[in-house]
Amino acid sequence: MTSLEIATDNYIAAIRDSEVYRTYRAELEKVKQYPELKEQIDDFRRRNYEFQSSPDSDFEKLDRFEKEYENFRENPLVADFLAAELDFCRMMQRLNIYITAELHFE
């Protein structure tokens, strides 16, 4: 195993040991206990991603989408999972930005 592979394994272990990751995994396990709810969350995430990645912003459609899922997102299981997922994604984003900057990748 190369020193880079060892460092990568240590990096992964540090991420797995972080409070943010452990919270995300705990919330994911809670949601997985309700397959129908997990499916609804996945649908919400898929549709949300489509809105986020769409080049043309249709504010009326976005408003309808947010209203459609307003009650759904008030479910504590859903809200806690989505918050934990967002925290984990933001952490990974910060780490990737840091690595890219330190490598002077343009």
C-alpha positions in Angstrom: 0.0 0.0 0.0 1.4 3.4 -1.0 1.7 6.3 1.4 -1.1 8.1 -0.5 -3.4 5.1 0.0 -2.6 5.0 3.7 -3.2 8.7 4.0 -6.5 8.3 2.1 -7.6 5.5 4.4 -6.8 7.8 7.4 -8.7 10.6 5.8 -11.8 8.4 5.3 -11.5 7.2 8.9 -11.4 10.8 10.1 -14.5 11.6 8.1 -16.3 8.6 9.5 -15.3 9.5 13.0 -16.6 13.1 12.7 -19.7 14.1 14.5 -21.3 15.4 11.3 -20.9 12.0 9.5 -22.1 10.0 12.5 -25.2 12.2 12.8 -25.9 11.8 9.1 -25.6 8.0 9.3 -27.8 7.9 12.4 -30.5 9.9 10.8 -30.2 7.8 7.6 -30.7 4.6 9.6 -33.8 6.1 11.3 -35.3 7.0 7.9 -34.5 3.6 6.4 -36.8 2.0 9.0 -39.7 3.5 7.0 -39.1 2.5 3.4 -42.1 4.5 2.1 -40.8 7.6 3.8 -37.3 7.0 2.5 -38.8 6.7 -1.0 -40.6 10.0 -0.6 -37.4 11.6 0.7 -35.5 10.3 -2.3 -38.2 11.7 -4.6 -38.0 15.1 -2.9 -34.2 15.1 -3.2 -34.3 14.1 -6.9 -36.9 16.8 -7.7 -35.0 19.4 -5.6 -31.7 18.5 -7.5 -33.5 19.0 -10.8 -34.6 22.4 -9.7 -31.1 23.3 -8.4 -29.4 22.1 -11.6 -31.8 23.5 -14.1 -30.3 26.4 -16.2 -33.6 28.3 -16.4 -35.2 29.3 -13.1 -39.0 29.0 -13.0 -39.9 30.7 -9.8 -43.6 29.7 -10.0 -42.7 26.0 -10.4 -40.2 26.3 -7.5 -42.8 28.0 -5.3 -45.3 25.2 -6.1 -42.7 22.6 -5.4 -41.9 24.2 -2.0 -45.5 24.4 -1.1 -46.2 20.8 -2.2 -43.5 19.6 0.2 -44.0 22.1 3.0 -45.9 19.7 5.3 -43.6 16.8 4.4 -40.5 18.7 5.5 -42.2 19.4 8.8 -42.0 15.7 9.7 -39.2 15.6 12.3 -37.7 12.4 10.7 -37.5 14.2 7.4 -36.3 17.5 8.7 -33.6 15.9 10.9 -32.4 13.7 8.0 -32.3 16.6 5.5 -30.5 18.8 8.0 -27.9 16.1 8.7 -27.4 15.4 5.0 -26.9 19.1 4.3 -24.4 19.4 7.1 -22.5 16.4 5.8 -22.5 17.7 2.2 -21.3 21.1 3.3 -18.5 19.5 5.3 -17.4 17.5 2.2 -17.6 20.6 0.1 -15.4 22.5 2.4 -12.9 19.7 2.5 -12.8 19.4 -1.3 -12.4 23.2 -1.7 -9.5 23.1 0.8 -7.8 20.2 -0.9 -8.2 21.8 -4.4 -6.8 25.1 -3.1 -3.8 23.5 -1.4 -3.0 21.7 -4.6 -3.2 25.0 -6.6 -5.6 23.3 -9.0 -7.0 25.7 -11.5 
